[in-house]
Each structure stands twice: as structure tokens, then as C-alpha cells.
Amino acid sequence: MSVLVKTDWNHEWELALGGPRQPDTPEFWNDKAVRCRRQGHTLLDGYDPYIADFIDYAALRPGESVLDIGCGPGLMSVLLAGRGHRVIALDFSHRMLAMLFKKAHQAGGLDVTPVLADWRDDWQVKGVEKVDVALASRSVAAVELESAIRKLNAWARRRVCISTAAGGSPVFDRVLAKELGRHICQHSNFAYCMNILFAMDVRPELRFIDSPKHESWPSRRHAEAAIRRSAGLLNNKEEARLQSYLRRHLVQLCDEQGRLVWQRDYTRVVEWAFIAWDKDS
Ligand SMILES: C[S@@+](CC[C@H](N)C(=O)[O-])C[C@H]1O[C@@H](n2cnc3c(N)ncnc32)[C@H](O)[C@@H]1O
């Protein structure tokens, strides 16, 4: 039997992470929703190139019903409902669902059904309907990979589309990883998703969506602390390399509001892997 089929890729991913990932809590995401709203960026207004690419690659057919799992403030759900899709928007954060609901209401009573549920709940008991296309944008890594993939597959009649941070986490920085001398591949959780799918005998499509992230910090100390946190545990060699990286890549400049801030001397790119499969593939 091929190593692709007999390997437990979910377990291998947990080993790569250094142990099973602590699941997020609704409280964490409720707080995040409040912070987003306070900062005035509901993520719902304006054009978001990541969302545009995801919807483009999802290749929905007119009138298809959609289940959007881990829908957050409803970026995807509201856009799709606006295009005539019947959408079930599922999330375990009631504050995220409230943001979605408000936007759907403002847009004129779109056909979006919010469902307060956890990935790990029994969706049959929760009355979650099966749909033509199941989507999980930036939410699949929140839970155990293989069970999430199998659940999506069971809830979709025609197609499943997911996205996951290609670098294993949205804070991953390819430039930093290279300078620390780390093997980029060790962070590639999309590769574990692909292998889980191969072992399930499906034929997944893989594309990448690059999303530039403009980050700045009020002081050098804040910048160093944030970058250090994103790097995780460091051995002695990596510690020396991080020091050298910080010396070379942190710069102080004036932002658009005329404030002095610290930034990297390059734009970090969040690399998302978009994976989709048709049920009859
Ligand atoms: C990074 S946001 C993605 C939001 C949206 N899908 C997007 O791409 O813009 C992750 C979302 O997943 C939700 N989430 C995380 N863990 C979950 C779980 N176990 N069950 C249900 N939703 C969860 C969070 O509340 C949050 O809204």
C-alpha cells in the first residue's frame, strides 16, 4: 500500500505543529469581532482581492446553495447572497454572526441563514441542511484537519472549496523563515490537506492567493516583540539569525497619517492555499 494512503496525515500535521492544536474558543472570536468593529473595519465594505479570488476559483453555478463554514463577519456569504445564492452561514461566534446579519439586512434582506454552531457539533442535530457547495475560507485549520475535510465532503452535493494558510499560519513570513534557515515545507499545512484528499481518492485542485499585509508598530520594541512571537521557539542559531534579520529589515518611517512608525523594509505576503474538489472527481 502506498505511503500516501497508509500515513495518518492528520497526525503528521499535529507532529509538525509540535502537538494537537488548542482549538479556538467562541470568546476569542467574539472579542476579535468587537475589536474589528471598534477599529471601524468590518471587513464588509469595499473590495477585498482575497475574497474576489476565492469566489472566482470557487466557480459556483447560478442558483447553487452554499454553506459557508466559519463565515466570520460574512464577507463571502453576503457577496454570494447578493448574487442570488441561498446561503447558510455557520459560525460559533455570535458576534461575528451579528455583524453578518446586520450587513445582510442593510443590503436588503438577502437570503442568508445564520447558524450558531461549532465545527465539532453534530450538524444533523443542529438542523444544518446539505447544500450544493460547501465553503470554508480561512477556517479549516481551526479544527482537526481530516474530520473537517470529511465533514465538508459529507455536506456538499457538488463541490467543496477551502482555503488554508499556505505557510501553516497567517503570521508566517517566507522572508523571515528563509533567513532563519528554516525549511519552508515544514510549515505547509496545505500539503497535509492535499495528502488527506489523495488518500480519500479525490482529485483536488490547488491554487494560491497572495494577500499583502501592511503591518506597522508604534515602536521598535513593539515591532521586535511581534516578529519574535510570529517566529515561535528559536534555537541558538536561529536566535542569532533573528537578531541579524531585525537589524537589517526594521525601518522607521512616516505613515499615511504622518505618524512615525516601524515597519519591515518589505511587504509581508500572507500566502493562502485554495483547495477545491468536485464530488464526482
Ligand atoms: C479567520 S476567520 C475567517 C472568516 C471568513 N471565513 C473569511 O475568510 O473572511 C475564522 C472564523 O472561523 C470561526 N471559527 C473558528 N473556530 C470555529 C469552530 N470551531 N466552529 C465554528 N466556527 C469557528 C471564527 O469565529 C471566525 O469567524
The ligand as an ORCA input file, in Angstrom:
! r2SCAN-3c Opt
* xyz 0 1
  C     -10.194     33.805     10.079
  S     -11.927     33.918     10.315
  C     -12.490     33.613      8.645
  C     -13.763     34.349      8.324
  C     -14.233     34.206      6.881
  N     -14.499     32.830      6.520
  C     -13.245     34.853      5.928
  O     -12.484     34.161      5.245
  O     -13.222     36.090      5.880
  C     -12.275     32.351     11.121
  C     -13.731     32.208     11.547
  O     -13.924     30.853     11.962
  C     -14.715     30.838     13.129
  N     -14.379     29.611     13.877
  C     -13.192     29.278     14.459
  N     -13.277     28.094     15.050
  C     -14.555     27.656     14.860
  C     -15.260     26.497     15.261
  N     -14.669     25.533     15.976
  N     -16.547     26.363     14.889
  C     -17.167     27.333     14.152
  N     -16.558     28.470     13.759
  C     -15.260     28.621     14.112
  C     -14.356     32.116     13.887
  O     -15.387     32.531     14.746
  C     -14.126     33.104     12.727
  O     -15.296     33.806     12.432
*
